[in-house]
């Protein structure tokens, strides 16, 4: 796929928000969740284009996803659990297997992914993303919905919002950490993927100021004073609209997103996201600011020395 500078910048903005939340958090502002949701919306757009517009065969799609996601993921998990064994804090085999099979937000229930004592809490978003890919790819082989995929994906996204609100309303019946489970958190990916397939009918109605306005409104919804139901309902649509119509935004917005530092951060974002978590959880052991620097350097080294070379080799030699 041809790289689009402002979309790399959008990805860079997403990881920048996560890093800001982890290392220089603003009281009352959920910038980390905003960053992850921003990435989900971009991922939904890109995967929808690959599967429903370009019609890439599923065998090729999954080979590319595996080469993109799993080598550095397995390296990260192996080192984290290996270090835990060496320091006398190993998890169980059940926890390890659930982690590598991307089921850790569901199994085991206790300890959950945020209370293992290991720096793997951020992997919840990877679980949601990969589950979303399975849902989208499954729709491509169901002939009855092939020409209605856009609306169906949006409706599935709305259903996940409904589940989120039901869990919120009936907290006593909701599973622990329901907000990071796929049936609630996949709304951003699903709605963005569906809207991508429907957006051409809305393009003539979109003005250049609208994508930026949607971003501003979405950001406002991540302040903790905003009722959760407003954020849950509004932000998936606002962020999906913004990323799907970025190409129609004012030139200044696209130029800002395509700035070299933001774009390069976006290119390395997956490795940075994986490796920043240990530095975040043990940041108290570092002088101020050094944990962030180490996270960025480790992520960049991971991308250029491992993630990208292995991905390239696999894609050439399947």
Buried (B, 14 or more C-beta within 10 A) or exposed (E): EEEBBBBBBBBBBBBBBBBBBBBEEEEEBBBBBBBBBBBBBBBBBBBBBBBBEEEBEEEEBBBBBBBBBBBBBEBBBEEBBEBBEEEEEBBEEEBBEBBBEBBBBBBBEEEBBEEBEBBBBBBBBBBBBBBBBEBBBEBBEEEEBEEEBBEBBBEBBBBBBBBBBEBBEEEEEBEEBBBBBBBBBBBBBBBBBBBBBBBEEEEEEBEEEBBBBBBEBBBBBBEEEBEBEEBBBBBBBBBBBBBBBBEBBBEEBBEBBBBEEBBBBBBBBBBBBBBBBBBBBEBEEBEEEEBBEBBBEBBBBBBEEBBBEBBEEBBEEE
